[in-house]
């Protein structure tokens, strides 16, 4: 199994896009990229805009050969929109190159909040026009030769009852290699994502960590992360909201120490690529101080 990080906060953008290739199928997980409209009262720095364009170019390159594209939920950084967006580096036709003619495994709209449901309906119409083969993923399973792609039931995006809605996780199972992709569970902060991991017994876990930059209480996320580590994946990739904080390692240090004792390697998207982390959003204020720049034009869709 080949696993290739594409975009994520440690690579300078909001995203969890990941490319996975087995002997049987090529999968582009959550083909989205976005930038925070405001952080520290500042819009994206030109270096962030440049990085978003570079990540989008890589998404398009990998999409050309992909058989399957997933949409875990309908936040801006997890799908490619059907309209132009500076912060998502799209021109209004980009979605056709990502989804057109491909199998799309997407979160069902039946339990979405209003903002995600609104985006779903716009994207669903665009996907139909692009000739995508859409299947709602929640709780489903698909076989491609010897590879199985399995989706979780609907999970909370953060704490139960969260206004940010719901997501699905995916597992790619190819013999002894078993990848779990669990985006935006923000910790996890509820038990259901851990239950899904127990079910699929992954060797590699890619997990949306807690948003420490929002100063959340960390007792529950740290406890559930220990439960994930107790499943003994070979590698645990901590990602996304957690990497919006330059001090993330210090704040989750008890878990990092626990993983080391249990023989589990903890890394990031950048670490998988052998690169230094580039937390551009978390360092936005520093970027403007070091490299003064005119603020970019306001994006056409700045809603989270």
C-alpha positions as CSV (number, residue, x, y, z in Angstrom):
1,X,0.0,0.0,0.0
2,X,1.3,3.4,-1.0
3,X,0.2,6.3,1.2
4,X,1.0,9.9,0.0
5,X,0.1,13.0,2.0
6,X,-1.2,15.8,-0.2
7,X,-2.4,18.7,1.9
8,X,-2.8,19.4,5.6
9,X,-1.9,22.0,8.3
10,X,1.6,20.6,8.7
11,X,2.0,21.2,4.9
12,X,0.7,24.8,5.2
13,X,-3.0,24.5,4.4
14,X,-6.3,23.4,5.9
15,X,-6.9,20.0,4.5
16,X,-6.6,16.3,5.2
17,X,-6.2,15.2,1.6
18,X,-4.4,11.8,1.3
19,X,-3.7,9.6,-1.7
20,X,-3.8,5.8,-1.2
21,X,-2.8,3.2,-3.8
22,X,-3.1,-0.6,-3.5
23,X,-2.6,-3.3,-6.1
24,X,-6.3,-2.9,-7.0
25,X,-7.4,0.7,-6.6
26,X,-6.3,4.3,-6.4
27,X,-8.1,6.4,-3.8
28,X,-8.0,10.2,-3.2
29,X,-9.3,10.8,0.3
30,X,-11.1,14.2,0.8
31,X,-9.8,16.1,-2.2
32,X,-10.1,19.6,-0.6
33,X,-7.9,22.5,0.4
34,X,-8.8,25.7,2.0
35,X,-7.4,28.6,4.1
36,X,-8.7,30.2,7.3
37,X,-10.4,33.5,6.2
38,X,-9.2,35.2,9.4
39,X,-6.6,34.2,12.0
40,X,-5.2,36.6,14.5
41,X,-7.4,39.2,12.8
42,X,-5.5,38.6,9.5
43,X,-6.4,37.2,6.1
44,X,-4.2,34.5,4.5
45,X,-0.7,35.6,3.8
46,X,0.5,35.4,0.2
47,X,2.7,32.4,1.1
48,X,-0.5,30.6,2.2
49,X,-2.2,31.4,-1.0
50,X,0.8,30.1,-3.0
51,X,0.7,26.9,-1.0
52,X,-3.0,26.4,-1.5
53,X,-2.4,26.7,-5.3
54,X,0.4,24.2,-5.1
55,X,-1.7,21.7,-3.1
56,X,-4.6,22.1,-5.5
57,X,-2.3,21.4,-8.4
58,X,-1.2,18.1,-6.7
59,X,-4.8,17.2,-6.1
60,X,-5.6,17.6,-9.7
61,X,-2.5,15.6,-10.8
62,X,-3.4,12.7,-8.5
63,X,-7.1,12.9,-9.4
64,X,-6.3,12.1,-13.0
65,X,-5.4,8.6,-12.1
66,X,-7.8,8.1,-9.2
67,X,-10.5,5.5,-9.3
68,X,-12.3,6.6,-6.1
69,X,-12.6,10.0,-4.4
70,X,-14.1,10.4,-0.9
71,X,-16.0,13.2,0.8
72,X,-16.1,12.6,4.5
73,X,-18.2,15.8,5.1
74,X,-19.0,19.1,3.5
75,X,-16.7,21.6,5.1
76,X,-14.6,23.7,2.7
77,X,-11.3,21.9,3.4
78,X,-12.7,18.4,2.6
79,X,-14.2,18.7,-0.9
80,X,-13.7,20.5,-4.2
81,X,-16.5,23.1,-4.8
82,X,-18.3,23.8,-8.0
83,X,-17.7,27.6,-7.8
84,X,-14.6,29.8,-8.0
85,X,-12.7,30.3,-4.7
86,X,-9.4,32.1,-4.0
87,X,-9.0,30.3,-0.7
88,X,-9.7,26.9,-2.2
89,X,-7.8,27.6,-5.4
90,X,-10.7,26.7,-7.7
91,X,-11.9,28.3,-10.9
92,X,-15.5,26.9,-11.2
93,X,-14.5,24.0,-13.4
94,X,-12.0,22.4,-11.0
95,X,-14.5,20.0,-9.5
96,X,-15.0,18.3,-12.9
97,X,-11.3,17.4,-13.0
98,X,-11.5,16.0,-9.5
99,X,-14.8,14.1,-9.6
100,X,-15.8,13.7,-13.2
101,X,-16.4,10.1,-14.3
102,X,-15.1,8.7,-11.0
103,X,-16.7,6.8,-8.1
104,X,-17.4,9.2,-5.3
105,X,-18.0,7.9,-1.8
106,X,-19.7,10.7,0.1
107,X,-21.3,11.5,3.4
108,X,-25.0,11.1,3.4
109,X,-27.0,14.3,3.8
110,X,-29.7,12.7,6.1
111,X,-28.2,13.9,9.4
112,X,-26.2,17.0,8.4
113,X,-26.6,20.4,9.9
114,X,-28.0,23.3,7.7
115,X,-24.7,24.6,6.3
116,X,-23.3,21.2,5.3
117,X,-26.7,20.2,3.8
118,X,-26.8,23.3,1.7
119,X,-23.3,22.6,0.4
120,X,-24.2,18.9,-0.2
121,X,-27.1,19.9,-2.5
122,X,-25.1,22.2,-4.5
123,X,-22.3,19.7,-4.9
124,X,-24.6,16.8,-5.6
125,X,-26.1,18.6,-8.6
126,X,-22.6,19.5,-9.8
127,X,-21.4,15.8,-9.4
128,X,-24.4,14.6,-11.4
129,X,-23.5,17.1,-14.2
130,X,-19.9,15.9,-14.1
131,X,-20.8,12.3,-14.6
132,X,-19.6,11.1,-11.2
133,X,-20.9,7.8,-9.8
134,X,-22.0,8.9,-6.3
135,X,-22.6,6.4,-3.4
136,X,-23.5,7.5,0.1
137,X,-20.9,6.0,2.3
138,X,-22.2,5.9,5.8
139,X,-21.8,2.3,7.1
140,X,-21.0,1.0,3.6
141,X,-18.4,-1.4,2.2
142,X,-16.9,-1.8,-1.3
143,X,-14.5,-4.3,-2.7
144,X,-12.0,-3.6,-5.4
145,X,-10.2,-6.8,-6.2
146,X,-8.4,-7.8,-3.0
147,X,-8.9,-4.3,-1.4
148,X,-11.9,-3.4,0.8
149,X,-12.9,0.2,1.4
150,X,-15.1,0.4,4.5
151,X,-16.9,3.5,5.8
152,X,-17.9,4.2,9.4
153,X,-21.4,5.0,10.5
154,X,-22.0,8.8,10.9
155,X,-19.7,10.3,13.6
156,X,-19.9,13.6,15.4
157,X,-17.6,16.4,14.1
158,X,-16.3,17.0,17.6
159,X,-18.4,16.7,20.7
160,X,-21.9,15.1,20.5
161,X,-24.4,17.7,19.5
162,X,-21.7,19.9,17.9
163,X,-23.0,22.6,15.6
164,X,-20.2,21.7,13.1
165,X,-22.2,18.6,12.1
166,X,-21.2,15.0,11.3
167,X,-18.6,13.1,9.3
168,X,-17.7,9.6,8.1
169,X,-14.4,7.8,8.5
170,X,-12.9,5.4,6.0
171,X,-10.7,2.3,6.2
172,X,-8.7,0.9,3.3
173,X,-8.0,-2.8,4.0
174,X,-5.4,-4.6,1.8
175,X,-4.2,-7.8,3.4
176,X,-1.9,-7.0,6.3
177,X,-1.9,-3.3,5.5
178,X,-4.9,-1.6,7.0
179,X,-5.3,2.2,6.9
180,X,-7.9,4.1,8.9
181,X,-8.6,7.7,7.9
182,X,-10.6,9.4,10.6
183,X,-11.0,13.1,9.9
184,X,-12.3,15.9,12.0
185,X,-13.4,14.0,15.1
186,X,-11.4,16.6,17.0
187,X,-9.6,14.4,19.4
188,X,-11.4,12.0,19.3
189,X,-13.7,13.5,21.9
190,X,-16.4,10.8,21.6
191,X,-16.1,7.0,21.8
192,X,-17.5,6.1,18.4
193,X,-14.4,6.8,16.4
194,X,-12.4,4.5,18.7
195,X,-15.1,1.9,18.2
196,X,-14.6,2.1,14.4
197,X,-10.9,1.7,14.9
198,X,-11.4,-1.4,17.1
199,X,-13.5,-2.9,14.3
200,X,-11.0,-2.4,11.5
201,X,-7.8,-2.9,13.6
202,X,-5.6,-0.6,11.5
203,X,-1.9,-0.7,11.1
204,X,-1.8,3.0,10.2
205,X,-4.2,5.5,11.7
206,X,-4.7,9.0,10.3
207,X,-6.6,11.0,12.9
208,X,-8.0,14.5,13.2
209,X,-6.6,15.6,16.6
210,X,-8.0,18.0,19.2
211,X,-8.2,21.7,18.4
212,X,-5.8,22.8,21.1
213,X,-5.6,26.3,19.6
214,X,-9.2,26.8,20.9
215,X,-8.1,26.0,24.5
216,X,-10.4,22.9,24.8
217,X,-10.4,20.8,27.9
218,X,-8.1,17.9,26.9
219,X,-8.9,15.1,29.4
220,X,-11.4,13.2,27.2
221,X,-9.3,13.5,23.9
222,X,-6.1,12.4,25.7
223,X,-7.9,9.4,27.2
224,X,-9.4,8.4,23.9
225,X,-6.0,8.8,22.2
226,X,-4.5,6.4,24.7
227,X,-7.2,3.9,23.7
228,X,-6.2,4.4,20.1
229,X,-2.6,3.7,21.0
230,X,-3.6,0.6,22.9
231,X,-4.9,-0.8,19.6
232,X,-1.2,-0.9,18.6
233,X,-1.2,0.6,15.2
234,X,2.3,0.7,13.8
235,X,1.9,4.5,13.0
236,X,-0.4,7.1,14.4
237,X,-0.6,10.3,12.2
238,X,-2.0,13.2,14.2
239,X,-3.5,15.9,11.9
240,X,-5.6,18.8,11.1
241,X,-7.1,20.9,13.9
242,X,-4.3,20.0,16.3
243,X,-1.7,21.3,13.8
244,X,-3.2,24.8,13.9
245,X,-1.2,25.3,17.2
246,X,2.5,25.7,17.2
247,X,2.6,24.3,20.8
248,X,0.7,21.1,19.9
249,X,3.4,18.7,21.0
250,X,3.7,20.3,24.4
251,X,-0.1,20.2,24.9
252,X,-0.4,16.5,24.0
253,X,2.9,15.4,25.4
254,X,1.4,12.8,27.8
255,X,0.0,11.0,24.8
256,X,3.3,11.2,22.9
257,X,5.1,9.7,25.8
258,X,2.5,7.0,26.2
259,X,2.8,6.1,22.5
260,X,6.6,5.9,22.8
261,X,6.3,3.5,25.7
262,X,3.8,1.4,23.7
263,X,6.0,1.2,20.7
264,X,3.7,3.3,18.4
265,X,5.3,5.9,16.1
266,X,3.5,9.2,16.2
267,X,4.0,11.5,13.2
268,X,2.4,14.1,11.0
269,X,1.7,14.5,7.3
270,X,4.9,16.4,6.9
271,X,6.7,13.6,8.9
272,X,5.4,11.0,6.5
273,X,7.0,12.9,3.7
274,X,10.3,13.4,5.6
275,X,9.7,17.2,5.7
276,X,9.7,19.8,8.4
277,X,6.3,21.0,9.5
278,X,5.2,24.3,8.0
279,X,2.4,25.6,10.2
280,X,1.7,28.6,8.0
281,X,-1.7,29.4,9.5
282,X,-0.5,29.1,13.0
283,X,2.4,31.4,12.1
284,X,0.3,33.8,10.1
285,X,1.1,36.8,12.4
286,X,4.8,36.0,12.2
287,X,4.6,35.8,8.4
288,X,3.1,39.2,8.1
289,X,5.7,40.6,10.5
290,X,8.6,38.9,8.7
291,X,7.2,39.4,5.1
292,X,4.8,42.4,5.1
293,X,2.3,42.1,2.3
294,X,-0.9,43.6,1.1
295,X,-4.0,41.6,2.2
296,X,-5.4,39.4,-0.6
297,X,-8.9,40.0,-2.0
298,X,-11.7,38.6,0.2
299,X,-12.7,35.2,-0.9
300,X,-16.2,34.7,-2.4
301,X,-17.1,32.1,0.3
302,X,-15.6,32.7,3.6
303,X,-18.0,30.6,5.7
304,X,-16.3,27.9,7.7
